[in-house]
Structures are given as C-alpha cells and as structure tokens.
Amino acid sequence: MVEYLAAENLLAAQSVADQIEKRLQALSRHPFLGKVPSDAKVERMGYRVLVAGDYLIFYKVRRKTVLVYRIIHGARNVLPLLDAL
C-alpha cells in the first residue's frame, strides 16, 4: 500500500505510514483501543477496528496478542476483503 502511494507521492506515503505506525504502537500498548465494528457481520467475525487517518486497521485480540489482519482504505468495501481471509 505504502509502496503504491510512494510511486505517486513520496511525502504522502510517508505521512500515511507514520499515521499507521503511531496507531499500531498505541494498539500494542492498549489492545482494546479500537472499537467493535458497527457492521454486524464484521463484528461476528471477531474483528475490532482502529482508525488511522483514512485507513481502517482490522485486528483481533487473542490473550495478550494483537493480530492485525488487514489495513484497508476507509473508502473501500471492506466485507469482501475480510471475507477472503
């Protein structure tokens, strides 16, 4: 994702990468920082979601481990992308 952005705009790509990295660091300290998704199907899949700028970080918490499954632009239709996992 960042590589794709960097091909068009290196500064924008770095900004997105920094935003996501900051949110992932916060998530590592506070695993339940994100919220339960409002979509019932995504909620049943067991995901939590954390916003990082225009991106959504979909993850699950297993014991003391945070498992990040997908980072998706918020404008995308996320259900098919999560179903594919």
SERO-4910 file (N, C-alpha, C, O; in steps of 0.05 Angstrom, whole numbers):
BEGIN
 pado doro    nc1    nc2    nc3   cac1   cac2   cac3    cc1    cc2    cc3    oc1    oc2    oc3
  Met    A     17    -24      0      0      0      0     18     25      0     14     43    -17
  Val    A     36     26     18     54     50     20     71     52     -5     76     74    -14
  Glu    A     80     29    -15     96     30    -40     80     41    -63     91     56    -80
  Tyr    A     55     34    -65     37     44    -86     35     75    -83     37     89   -103
  Leu    A     30     84    -59     28    113    -55     55    127    -61     55    149    -72
  Ala    A     77    115    -53    103    127    -57    109    131    -87    123    150    -94
  Ala    A     99    114   -103    103    117   -132     91    143   -142    100    155   -162
  Glu    A     69    152   -129     55    176   -137     65    200   -121     68    222   -132
  Asn    A     69    196    -95     75    219    -78     89    209    -53     77    198    -35
  Leu    A    115    212    -53    132    201    -31    125    213     -4    124    199     16
  Leu    A    120    239     -3    113    252     22     87    243     33     84    238     57
  Ala    A     67    239     16     41    229     25     44    200     35     32    193     55
  Ala    A     60    184     22     64    157     30     77    156     58     69    140     75
  Gln    A     97    173     63    110    174     89     90    183    111     91    173    133
  Ser    A     73    202    104     53    211    124     34    189    131     28    185    155
  Val    A     24    174    111      6    152    117     20    131    133      9    120    153
  Ala    A     45    124    126     60    104    141     64    112    170     62     96    188
  Asp    A     70    138    174     74    148    201     48    146    217     49    138    241
  Gln    A     26    154    205      0    153    219     -6    124    228    -14    119    251
  Ile    A     -3    106    209     -9     78    215     10     67    236      1     53    254
  Glu    A     35     73    234     55     64    254     48     74    282     50     59    301
  Lys    A     40     99    285     33    111    311      9     96    322      8     90    346
  Arg    A    -11     91    305    -35     77    315    -28     48    323    -39     38    343
  Leu    A    -11     35    308     -3      7    315     13      7    341     10    -12    357
  Gln    A     29     27    346     44     28    371     25     32    394     28     20    415
  Ala    A      5     50    391    -15     54    412    -31     28    416    -37     21    439
  Leu    A    -37     14    395    -52    -11    397    -36    -32    412    -47    -48    427
  Ser    A    -10    -32    409      7    -52    423      7    -47    453     10    -65    469
  Arg    A      3    -22    461      1    -15    490    -27    -19    501    -31    -25    524
  His    A    -47    -14    484    -75    -15    492    -91    -31    472   -104    -20    454
  Pro    A    -91    -58    474   -103    -75    454   -133    -70    448   -143    -76    427
  Phe    A   -147    -59    467   -176    -54    463   -182    -25    456   -204    -15    459
  Leu    A   -162    -11    446   -164     16    438   -185     20    415   -200     39    415
  Gly    A   -185      2    397   -204      3    374   -232     -4    384   -236    -11    407
  Lys    A   -251     -2    366   -279     -7    374   -289    -32    359   -277    -42    340
  Val    A   -311    -42    369   -325    -64    356   -339    -52    331   -352    -31    334
  Pro    A   -335    -64    308   -347    -52    284   -377    -50    285   -390    -66    298
  Ser    A   -388    -30    272   -417    -26    272   -431    -46    253   -455    -51    257
  Asp    A   -416    -57    234   -428    -77    216   -430   -104    231   -409   -114    241
  Ala    A   -454   -115    233   -458   -139    249   -442   -163    238   -432   -179    254
  Lys    A   -439   -165    212   -424   -188    201   -394   -186    208   -382   -206    216
  Val    A   -383   -162    206   -355   -158    214   -352   -163    244   -332   -175    252
  Glu    A   -371   -155    260   -370   -160    289   -370   -190    294   -355   -199    311
  Arg    A   -387   -205    280   -389   -234    285   -363   -248    277   -356   -269    288
  Met    A   -348   -236    259   -322   -247    251   -301   -243    273   -279   -255    272
  Gly    A   -308   -227    293   -290   -223    316   -270   -201    313   -251   -199    329
  Tyr    A   -273   -184    293   -254   -162    289   -261   -138    307   -283   -134    315
  Arg    A   -240   -123    313   -242    -97    323   -230    -79    302   -216    -88    284
  Val    A   -236    -53    303   -226    -35    282   -215     -9    295   -227      1    314
  Leu    A   -192     -1    285   -179     24    295   -174     42    270   -164     33    250
  Val    A   -182     67    273   -179     86    251   -151     98    252   -141    106    273
  Ala    A   -138    100    229   -112    113    226   -114    131    201   -108    122    179
  Gly    A   -122    156    205   -126    174    183   -149    163    165   -171    159    175
  Asp    A   -143    159    140   -164    149    121   -165    118    121   -180    107    105
  Tyr    A   -149    105    137   -147     76    137   -159     63    162   -161     76    183
  Leu    A   -168     39    158   -180     23    180   -162     -1    185   -155    -16    166
  Ile    A   -155     -5    210   -139    -28    218   -157    -48    230   -169    -43    251
  Phe    A   -160    -71    217   -177    -93    228   -159   -113    242   -140   -123    231
  Tyr    A   -166   -119    267   -150   -136    284   -167   -152    303   -190   -146    307
  Lys    A   -154   -172    315   -166   -188    336   -147   -189    359   -122   -188    356
  Val    A   -158   -192    383   -141   -195    407   -144   -224    417   -166   -233    422
  Arg    A   -121   -237    419   -120   -265    429   -102   -265    453    -78   -262    451
  Arg    A   -114   -268    476   -100   -267    502    -86   -240    504   -100   -219    506
  Lys    A    -60   -239    503    -46   -214    504    -33   -206    478    -15   -189    477
  Thr    A    -42   -219    456    -31   -214    430    -51   -200    412    -74   -207    411
  Val    A    -41   -179    398    -58   -166    378    -50   -177    350    -26   -176    343
  Leu    A    -69   -187    336    -65   -198    309    -78   -179    289   -102   -177    287
  Val    A    -62   -165    273    -72   -147    252    -76   -164    227    -58   -177    217
  Tyr    A   -101   -163    217   -108   -178    193   -107   -162    168    -98   -171    147
  Arg    A   -117   -138    169   -118   -121    145   -117    -92    153   -128    -83    173
  Ile    A   -105    -76    135   -106    -47    137   -117    -38    110   -105    -43     89
  Ile    A   -141    -26    111   -157    -20     87   -164      9     86   -171     21    107
  His    A   -163     21     63   -172     49     60   -202     50     66   -217     32     58
  Gly    A   -210     70     81   -238     72     90   -259     74     68   -282     69     73
  Ala    A   -251     82     44   -270     84     22   -276     58      9   -294     56     -7
  Arg    A   -260     37     16   -264     11      3   -288     -4     16   -296      2     39
  Asn    A   -298    -23      1   -319    -41     12   -303    -63     27   -291    -80     14
  Val    A   -304    -62     53   -287    -80     69   -296   -109     71   -280   -127     75
  Leu    A   -322   -113     69   -332   -141     73   -319   -161     55   -310   -182     65
  Pro    A   -318   -157     29   -305   -177     11   -276   -182     19   -265   -204     17
  Leu    A   -262   -160     27   -234   -163     34   -230   -179     60   -210   -193     63
  Leu    A   -248   -176     79   -246   -191    104   -256   -219    100   -246   -237    113
  Asp    A   -276   -223     83   -286   -250     78   -265   -268     65   -265   -292     69
  Ala    A   -247   -255     51   -226   -270     37   -204   -281     55   -188   -297     47
  Leu    A   -204   -273     80   -184   -282     99   -190   -309    110   -174   -320    126
***
